[in-house]
Structures are given as C-alpha cells and as structure tokens.
C-alpha cells in the first residue's frame, strides 16, 4: 500500500510538471458553441483588437465527431480573421480537406479596431459569401465549396500566431489586447421559407446579445494548437456592459485589466519637418497632443497631432535636417484609453530616418538585385522602407519570358501577397506593375483585384488570359496620389493567389494645392443656405484628413435634423465619407412641419457640431 501511495504521488507530480512544461507564456481566449451547424448565415458585431502580431476572429470549424478518427482530410472551416497589423483589411478564408486554403484579403475603407462593424458570412451547398455591414463584398463558388459538407461549430477567438510573415512581428509591449463582441446571431438556411439574407433564404434561429455567459449554448475553450503562441484561458472571456471581451494577455495579468502604460514602439521621420511616433496602444487625444510631453535631442517640437488610429502622433518640428542619432523623449503624461487610464513613463526612443529614394525606383519583386532593379524584401513596420506583406512562396523559373528584355525580373514572383508598401514623399506617382504567369496554363485559374491608396484600380486580373504563359504583362497606373507617405498596393484574391514580379515607380509631380489643403482642414459645419428656407436648403460641412497611422481612411458621418424640442425629424447622412467638402440638400417633405426653428447636427467620431435654421412657410 505504501509503494502504491508513493507511485500515485509520483504520477500526480509528473502530470503537474507536464502541464507546466506545456503551458505557454501568453494567454488568449476562444468562445465556441456546443452545437454544430450545417449551412446558414453567421453574423456578429465586432471591434477588433487592432494590434500587430495577433488576430481577432469569427469562424466555423469542424472539430470531429465522437469516436471519429479526425484528420486533415476531413478539414472544414470558414473564416473571418481581422489581422491586427492592418488597418484597412479583413481576411476571408475557406479551409477544405487536406487543409487547403482559399484566402482573400478584402480591402475595407475603415479601421476595424476603431468601431463596431457587422461581419457575416452565408454558407450554402453552392457558395460561401462574406458581408460587411449588410453588404456582400466577396463570394466563392468553385468546386471546393462542395467539400464544405460537415457540420461545424461557431467560434470566436483571439490569439497570436507564431508566423511573423502572416501576422507581423510580435512585440510584448502591445499587451494586453482586447477584441470586443457586441452581439452574434445564427440564421438557418431555409431556401424558400426564410425572410433574411440573400434571396430571403435564411431564417433567424437565435441571437445572443452577450449580456452574460450562456453555458447552455456556449463553452469556453481550454486548449491550444500548433503555431499558436498562447493557451486559451476561460478567465480571458469577460462579459461587461453588454459586450463579450476576448483578452490576449501574458500569464501574470489575465482577464479584462490593463496595468501597462502606453509606450512608443516605433518612431520615424515622415517629411522634412515631421516625425511619426507610434504607441503600443490607443492613447488619449488631449494628453497625446500636448507638445510639452515630448522632447527631441535636436530641434524643438512645435505641434503634436493624434492621427485617427489613436496610436500615431504626428510631431511637427522646427528642424529641417534630421540625423541618425535623433531621439524622441516622452517626458511622461500620455494616457491610454482604458477605463482607469495608465500614464506613460519617461521614455527615450531612436528615430528612424526614412530613406529618400531616387526615381525611377525599380524593384525586382521576389528576386535579387538585377541591372537597375533593387532586391526585394519583406516589409517590417519598424525598419522597412519597402517590401511585401505576407507571401505563400517566392516562385522562380528558368524559362525565357516573351515580351521583355528583363527576363530575370519576370522569372520570379511573390505569390499570395496581401500588400506591397513603399515609403515615398507626398506627391503623384506613375506606378507600373510587372507580371508573368509562370504556372497556370488556363484562364480562370488565377484571378485577383488590385487597390492603390484605397481605390480599386484593376478588377479581376487574369494574367494568363491577358498574355498567356511565360509572357510579360505591364500595367501602368498613371496618377497615384500619396498623401500619407506610404504607397499602399493591396492585392485581393478572387481565385487562387495573387502574384507580382516587379514594380517601377516614377515621380509625377506634386498634388494639387486645393487637394493638399483639403487634407488639413478642420471639422466644420457651415450655416445652411438659403436660411430662412422653404421648401429646401443646402448644408455644407468639411471632413478633415483622417489618416489611420500611415493609411488614409474615412470617418463614419451622421447628419440629422431635429425640431426645437429635440425630436429627430430625419437622418440625411449615415455613412463613411472621405475627407474634404461635402454638401447635402434638406427638402421639406413633411407637410406637418410648421414654421419655426430646427437644428441640424453633424457627428463624426468624437466630433459633433449643431447649428440652427429657420423654416418659413
């Protein structure tokens, strides 16, 4: 009996030791349904964590059946992954048997970390379609959709992948990170019987407002998996103020708590008199724009402006020359946005001096330096002046390429890239994109879209259809306007993976004075005209530059009319709008409106302004 007792104790301590060895340094969270679903529409309102090196997700996943010998040959998964490294991108994916990925990087005209948006996907036997705020943005219908035939659990999680090429370089300073979920809903696929979704083929089965943990429907995960740098911890799923909050933390400070002060993690020159300081988290506008909170080792700071990502502070200096030993010192006083704010300590950070390229700039994408083409590289936010973000592979061929004398450029390419970024001064540019299809021998095998600075410039590009195999294709974008200091070329797959072999960038001159000025205007709501009015009047307003970090992004704008006692009469604007001047007509269509004073209110982010107008009948 004594030996049995000691043997049992030994087994107990070995189990504890094994758990500790397996435990990971970071703690994430996963919330999953107990029930599995075959087809339907899945929706949720989400504000992502928005920090590099991690992802905030919504997905369905087949995790096997009781007694089932699960393997990758049975893989079924449908994903929405909001990668924190991007502020204008949402990743979609279906993963089919054999763990085959079908990825699209969807450009979005907002920062997913700044506000709630409704994300959804419809899964049917014939298609998977993704939606943002009720609008379909992408659809897959190829043969692989038919292999998505297994009932899947509905899940949300937050985690940090070990693959820096996909998720970005990890930095402990960004912790803690929080993904916010306002509500979720599941609609059954009921063709001919439904009342919602595409062709009214879906019917609401249930909705959860996340007011509490409903353990009859959901469970909190306690596992991890390969490539995930965190364990899933039930304590990192918190319900507060009608929201579910998924937390990514270290092992010492779990749950919805923030004891970390904001700190600079990147600083670089932006133009001849500006520096961009990038904080580890979103910061308070008043404290961030207090120029007395900062010092430079060379020159003085004349102003500080918080950009719309709430993490990047643009510092203007009186210096026209920067050197490699320049440092920025945060004297303390910058606060974060947590419910009990943390205040930054004294910190000194070396400022990266942005390299100035000579033009034309030629890049051998996926290849080495060749002739007057410079070698390619991966874009890393802290250090890079140019490069690709994400890749599936770098493909090479020795086959001659027709239509060019620069075979060495077209014989290699990056496949599966999400973006190509180049730091350039403000101005207009002619951008030439170089392609060669060196793999497929049929049309319709590789199709993708291209965006520059948020504008769709190439739709449904099929290189083979345009020029065939082993043949050079050059697409010129003659007037790309860059205000943010970063040329952003965004690739969105329709079928298979995007490719790129080379880039040639030429400076085409300054932007128009009027357009430059419009980016620096303040919010302003003009007096309506005519005023008094009957039966209509025009309201003008100005939305200023709202760059989120380095990438321009519009704000959500509402313009509403109220009567003298504060009752809402109508909503004239409720949408995302670009910077610049806007105008809208208010026409009196309600015969019951009487003569008198009315108010119109413009709201955009934290900005709000109200003016009064007079109706005379």
C-alpha positions, 0 to 999 in steps of 0.5 A: 500500500505504501509503494502504491501511495508513493507511485500515485504521488509520483504520477500526480507530480509528473502530470503537474510538471507536464502541464507546466512544461506545456503551458505557454507564456501568453494567454488568449481566449476562444468562445465556441458553441456546443452545437454544430451547424450545417449551412446558414448565415453567421453574423456578429458585431465586432471591434477588433483588437487592432494590434500587430502580431495577433488576430481577432476572429469569427469562424466555423470549424469542424472539430470531429465527431465522437469516436471519429478518427479526425484528420486533415482530410476531413478539414472544414472551416470558414473564416473571418480573421481581422489581422491586427497589423492592418488597418484597412483589411479583413481576411476571408478564408475557406479551409477544405480537406487536406487543409487547403486554403482559399484566402482573400484579403478584402480591402475595407475603407475603415479601421476595424479596431476603431468601431463596431462593424457587422461581419457575416458570412452565408454558407450554402451547398453552392457558395460561401459569401462574406458581408460587411455591414449588410453588404456582400463584398466577396463570394466563392463558388468553385468546386471546393465549396462542395467539400464544405459538407460537415457540420461545424461549430461557431467560434470566436477567438483571439490569439497570436500566431507564431508566423511573423510573415502572416501576422507581423512581428510580435512585440510584448509591449502591445499587451494586453489586447482586447477584441470586443463582441457586441452581439452574434446571431445564427440564421438557418438556411431555409431556401424558400421559407426564410425572410433574411439574407440573400434571396430571403433564404435564411431564417433567424434561429437565435441571437445572443446579445452577450449580456452574460455567459450562456453555458447552455449554448456556449463553452469556453475553450481550454486548449491550444494548437500548433503555431499558436503562441498562447493557451486559451484561458476561460478567465480571458472571456469577460462579459461587461456592459453588454459586450463579450471581451476576448483578452490576449494577455501574458500569464501574470495579468489575465482577464479584462485589466490593463496595468501597462502604460502606453509606450512608443514602439516605433518612431520615424521621420515622415517629411522634412519637418515631421516625425511619426511616433507610434504607441503600443496602444490607443492613447488619449487625444488631449494628453497625446497632443500636448507638445510639452510631453515630448522632447527631441535631442535636436530641434524643438517640437512645435505641434503634436497631432493624434492621427485617427488610429489613436496610436500615431502622433504626428510631431511637427518640428522646427528642424529641417535636417534630421540625423541618425542619432535623433531621439524622441523623449516622452517626458511622461503624461500620455494616457491610454484609453482604458477605463482607469487610464495608465500614464506613460513613463519617461521614455527615450526612443531612436528615430528612424530616418526614412530613406529618400529614394531616387526615381525611377525606383525599380524593384525586382519583386521576389528576386535579387538585385538585377541591372537597375532593379533593387532586391526585394524584401519583406516589409517590417513596420519598424525598419522597412522602407519597402517590401511585401506583406505576407507571401505563400512562396517566392516562385522562380523559373528558368524559362525565357519570358516573351515580351521583355528584355528583363527576363530575370525580373519576370522569372520570379514572383511573390505569390499570395501577397496581401500588400506591397508598401513603399515609403515615398514623399507626398506627391503623384506617382506613375506606378507600373506593375510587372507580371508573368504567369509562370504556372497556370496554363488556363484562364480562370485559374488565377484571378485577383483585384488590385487597390492603390491608396484605397481605390480599386484600380484593376478588377479581376486580373487574369494574367494568363488570359491577358498574355498567356504563359511565360509572357510579360504583362505591364500595367501602368497606373498613371496618377497615384496620389500619396498623401500619407507617405506610404504607397499602399498596393493591396492585392485581393484574391478572387481565385487562387493567389495573387502574384507580382514580379516587379514594380517601377515607380516614377515621380509625377509631380506634386498634388494639387494645392486645393487637394493638399489643403483639403487634407488639413482642414478642420471639422466644420459645419457651415450655416445652411443656405438659403436660411430662412428656407422653404421648401429646401436648403443646402448644408455644407460641412468639411471632413478633415484628413483622417489618416489611420497611422500611415493609411488614409481612411474615412470617418463614419458621418451622421447628419440629422435634423431635429425640431426645437424640442429635440425630436429627430425629424430625419437622418440625411447622412449615415455613412463613411465619407472621405475627407474634404467638402461635402454638401447635402440638400434638406427638402421639406417633405413633411407637410406637418412641419410648421414654421419655426426653428430646427437644428441640424447636427453633424457627428463624426467620431468624437466630433459633433457640431449643431447649428440652427435654421429657420423654416418659413412657410 
